[in-house]
Amino acid sequence: MKNILFIVIDCLGYNFLSGEKKLRHKFINSLFSEGTSFSQAFSVASTTTPSMVSMLTGCYPFRHGIMTLSGNYLSKGAPFLPELLRDTGYNTYAEVTGPLLPEVGLSRGFDCYNYRNSSDYYLTSDWGEKLRNKFISGYFKEPWFVLLHFWELHHPRQILPYFNKKIYGVPYERALLSLDHSLKEVLEDILDLSDTIIVLTGDHGEQIERNKFDRILKLSVIKFYDYLNKRGLFENQRLSIYRKYYVGHGYHIIDSLVRVPLLFVHKDKLPQSLELDFQVSHVDVVPTLLSLLGMGNSDLQIDGRSVLSCIEKRKDDSEHAAYMQACGIVLPDQSKWLEGIRYKGFKYVRYQKNKNSDEMLFDLKNDPDERNNIKDKYLIEEMQSKLKELKGKTLQSEDLKMSDDDMKFIADKLKEHGYM
């Protein structure tokens, strides 16, 4: 039984590791050279918690119950990767932070769920040395499954002094170089790739600032717009203003916010230095990983599919749709929550609550920046039908609403981490 290292880098969008950019990050690039990755991998959400839960359940948010950072508990009917692995003999560990609080139900199936507070969530803090010692000392008992959630790219971005120079790019790029260096220091000489399966991805992408002055300008524009919007002005311009000026994530499902890197490393079963360009989703991670482990999943109620056969053929013959949503603190008004699908080279976007209002359709091949809304009745009807089909699969009804005490506790933690 191989050990499993599951790495999730908060706010890591694919565009920051694409092409030659990947070469700048020596440790991360060395991992990609050992496995198979995807250039068209998509998160189910542009916020952390629903994205992470979909990675670990193989289910879309409307099935596992976690729509945003708080409000619902994880559905008891949803399969959960740590439980599945523990039942087969794995020792399961999580090292997480940010909004991934155990009160949501995310500690289920973990032997140890270490939630780091804001004073100790960077690799360069004491936690980094403790993490390294856990690997060296045998604290992680083999065979282990270790989930590592890194926070360095999230605001406030963590930049090492050496990389805090203009030659290393904008602040986000400096933070990514810093994280790459820190990962190398902590993990490089203790990972045995012959005996370890690796999954590496981001939970969602990020819209970034060019510098601190650009950030101040953008924050000022958004603050002024929100002031006007609360007074009933310029509602129709909200999405276009946010996509141009908002720094962060969660407000939309444009590709820059949901397209993420996705890597699998398995020295015995997967090609090395291979990047494939067919569409995959975070819900495909669980079934693919279970297939790599030789574990059947035909009786699991999941939305994802194993992509091992596609990797073998180097192509995907199916028209596989990917669902995604934008729900959360950036969109406190639930009437503004977005959902959509990528399907047959198009992206369809609509409001969740008002499904026939302001629908958007983009031709991704001819308009990759999603600027031109297509008014094609028949294509829209096809997308509506596919989205209805995806959402037709539901788990048994259960009350997932979070208690007031847990809601308050999570709100306090989110404020501590700068969310609110």
N, C-alpha and C positions, 0 to 999 in steps of 0.2 A: 504494500500500500504506500504510494508516494505521498509525501507531504504536499500540502496545497497552500500557496501564498496568493492571496486575493488583494490586490493593491487598487485602491480608489483614490484618485487625486482630485480634490474638490476644485471645481471651476476649470478643469482642463479640457479645452475645446480642441478638436482635431486640427484646426487651422494653425495652431501654435506648434504642432509637431509634424506638419506635412512636409514632404519633399526634403529639401536640403536643410530646413530648420531642425529636423530631427538630429542631424549630424552634429549640431552644436551641443547636444546634451549627451555626453559620452556614455554615462551609465545607462540611461533610459534607452539610448540607441543600441547599446550592447544587448539589452534584453530583447529588443525587437529583432536583432540579428539572429536570435536563438529560436524564434517561433514564427507563427502565422498571425497576421494582423489584417484588419479590414479598414479600407478608406471610406466606406459608406456605412458606418455604424452609428446608431441613433439612440439617444436616451428617450425614455418615455415621458420625461418632464424636464422643464428648465429650472426646477428646484430640487434640493438635495434629497429630502426624505422619501418622497414617492419614487424617485429615481433609484435610490439604494434598495428600497423594498422590492421593486420590480426585478432588480438584478438577483436578489436572493430568493424570489418566489417563482420567477418565470411567468408572472401574471401582470396584467395591466392594472393601473390604480383603481379603476372602477370595479375590479374584482377583489383585490387584496384590501381595499378600504382606505388606504392612506393617500388622500388627495392632495394634502399640503403638509406643512411642517407640524401641525397639531390639529386637534379637533376630533380625530377618530383613532381607535385602536386598530392594530393589525388583526385582520380576520383570522379566527381560529381555524376556518376551513381552508385557508390558503396553505399550500405546502411551503416549507421554509428550509432552505439549503442546510443551515447548521444542524437542524433536527435530522434531516435525511442522512447527513454524514455521520453524526454522532451515533445513529442507530446501526451504522455499519462498522463501528469501531474507531472512528476518528475522535481525537481530543480537539475541542473547538474553542477558539479564542478570538476576541475582538478588541482592537485598539482604535477607538473612534472619538469624535468630538463634534463641535458644532450643534446642529439640531438633532443628532442621532441619539436621542435620550432613551434609556431603557423603558421609561414610562409609556412610550408609544407601543411597546411590545416587541422591540427589536432585540432584546436580550434572549428571546426564546431559542432554545437549542444550543446556547453557548455555555460551556463550562465556566468560562470567565469572560465577563463583558466589562472591559475597562473604559469607562467614559472619562475623558480628560477635560478638566476645567480650562478656562481661557488663560490661566496663568501658566499652563504646562501643556500646550498642544503643538509646539513646534519641535522638529527633530533636533534643532540646536539647543533646546532646553534640556533639563535633566531627564525628561522623558526619552529623548533620543538615546542617551547612554543606557538608561534602564531597558529600553527595547532591545538594544544590541546584547545586553547581558542576558536577557530572557532567551535569546536564541543560543548563545554560547553556553549558558549554564544548564540547559536542559529543562528550563521552566516550561517551555512548550514541549510537552511530552509527545513523542512520535507514536503513531502517525498523527501529525497535527494539521489542522485547518486554521490559518491565521488570516483574519481580515484586518488590513491596515488602511485607515482613512486619514489622509494627509490634508492639512489646512493651510499650507504655506501660500497658496495662490489667492486665497480668499482675502477680502479686506479685513483688517489691515495687512497688506502683503508683507511677507517676511523676506527681506533682502540682506544677504551677507555683505559686509563692508567691501570686500574685494570686488563684488559684482555691481555695486551701487554707483555705476559710472555710465555716462551717456553712450559710450561705445558698446555697451551691452544691451542697448535698446530701451524700450519703454519700461516703466516699473514692473508691469506684469512679466515681461520677458526676463528681467533681472531676477525676479522671484523664482521663475521656473529654472533658470540656470543655477540659482542658489539651492533649490530643492534637489536638482540632479546631483550637485556636488555633495549634499548632505546624505542623499540615498547611497551614494558610492561609499562614503565614509562609514555608514552604519551597516550596510548589507553586502557589499561586494565580496568580501573574503569569507563570508559565512554561509552563502547560498550554494548548495550543491545541486546544480541543475540536472544532474543525472538522476536525482532522487526527489525532485520537486517539480510540481506543476505550478505554473504561474498564470494568473489572469491579471491584466492591467488595463484600467480604463479610467475615464473621468465620469463624474456624475452628471455633468452638463457643461456647456460652454460658458463664455463670458464676453460681454461687451466691455472694452477697456478704454482707458484714457491714454492720451499721448504723454502727458506729464501732469504735474500737480496743478498747473494753471488751467490746463484743459479740463481737469477734473472739477475744479472750482466753478468754471464756466458752465459745464454741463449740469452740475448739481443745482446751480442757480436757475438755469432755464427750467429744469424739471420742477423745482420748488415753486417758481412763479407760475408755471402752467397748472400745477395742482391747485394753487390758490384760485386761479380763474375757473378751473374745471369744477371746483366745489360750488361755484356760484352759477353753474349751468352753462358755462361758456366753452366753446371749442371742443365739444365732446367728439365730434367726427374726426378731429385731428389727433386724438390721443395716441393711437398706435403709431402713426408716422412720427410724431414728436418723440415718443419714448424710444423708438428704434434708432433715432438719430442722436439723442442726447443722454439717454439713461446709461449710467455706468453700473454694470452688474449683470443680473440675470433674472429670470422669473416672469418677465412681463410679456413674453411672446414665445412662439415656437419656430422662429426663423432658424435656418440651419446653423448659423453661427452660435446659437444658444443650445442646440440639441445634437449637433454632430460632434461625436467624441471619438478618441482613439480606442481601439479594442484589440488586445493582444492575448493570444493563448500560447503558452510554451509547454510542450511535452516532448522531450527529446526522443522518445521511442515511437510516437504516433503522429507527430505533426511536422511538416516541412519547416525548414529554417529560412529566415530572410525572405519570406513570402508575404506580399501584400495583395489582397484580393479586393475587387471593386464592386461586388454585388452587395445589395442592401441587407443589413442585419440589424437587430434591435437588442436592447438590454434584456428583453424577456427570453432571448435565445441563449443567454449565458448558462442558466441552470441546466437545460436539457443537453447542451453541448458538453458541459463539464461532466455530467452524469454519464454521457456516452463515452467520454475519454476514460472514465473509471470503470466502464463495463457494467454500469448499473442501469437496469431497465427503468423507464419512466412512463410506460404506456398507460398506467392507471392513475397518473397524476393529472389533476385538473389545472393545466397550465395553458398559456397562450403562445409560448415560444416553441421553437422547433430546434432540434440538433442540426448544426450545419456541417457535421463531419463529412457526410457524403458530398456536399457541395465543395468542401475543401479538396477532397480526393479528385473531383472532376474539374476543379479550378473554375467552376461556374455554377450559377443557380438557374435552373430551368423553370422555376416557378415564378409567379408574380406575387412576391411576398410583401404584404402591406405592413407598414410600421405606424403604430398609433403613438400620439404624443399630446401633451397638455401643458398649459401654463396656468397655475393656480397657486396663490400664496400671498405672502405679506405685501408684495408689490401690487397685488390685485386684491385688496381687502373686500371689495364689492364683488360678491360671487356672480353677479350678472355680467361681469367683465372677464370671467374665466374663459379661456380658449381651449379648444381641442381640435385635432385634425389628424390626417393621415398622409403619408408619402406612399404613392401607389402608381405604378405604371409610368414613372417619370414625372408625375405631377404631385403637387402638395395642395391639399384642400384644408382650409381653416375656417372655423366658425365659432360663435359663442356657444358655450355649453347650455346655458339656460334659454337663450333665444335663438333657436337653431336655424331659423330661416331669415335671420337678419344679418346683413353685412357679411355674407359668405365671401370667401376669397379663394381663388384658384390660381396656381402659378405653374408655368411650364418650366421645370427645373433645368432642362437641357438648354433652352434658348434664353432663359432668364434666371440664372443661378442665384442672383442676388434678391430674387423675389420682389421685384419692383412693380411689375405689370399684372394687375388683376384681370384674369381672363373671364369674359362673360360668355361662357359656353354652356347652355342649358343641359345638353345631353351628357357632357363630361361631369358637370356638377351632380346630376342625378346618379351617375355611376359611382361617384365618390360617396355620395350620401348612402347609397345602397351598401357599399363596402363597409363604411363606418358603422352602419346599423348592424351588419352581420358580425363585426368584431365585438360590438357592445351587447350582442344578444346572449353571449355566454356569461352567466352569472353564478355566483356561489349561493348557497342557502342563505336565506334572509337571517340576519342577526343584528343585534343592537351594538354598533361600534362606537357610538357617541362617547366621547371622553368625559370623565367626571370634572366638575368645576375645580376641584383641588389640583388635579393633574394639569388642567389647562393653565391655571395660575402658575404652577411650578415651572412648566415649560416656557411660559411667557417670560418669567424672570430669568431663566437660563438664556433665552434668545436675546434678551436685552443685554445680558452680560457678554454675549458674543457679538454684539453690535448689530443685531438684526432689527431691533425695534427702538 
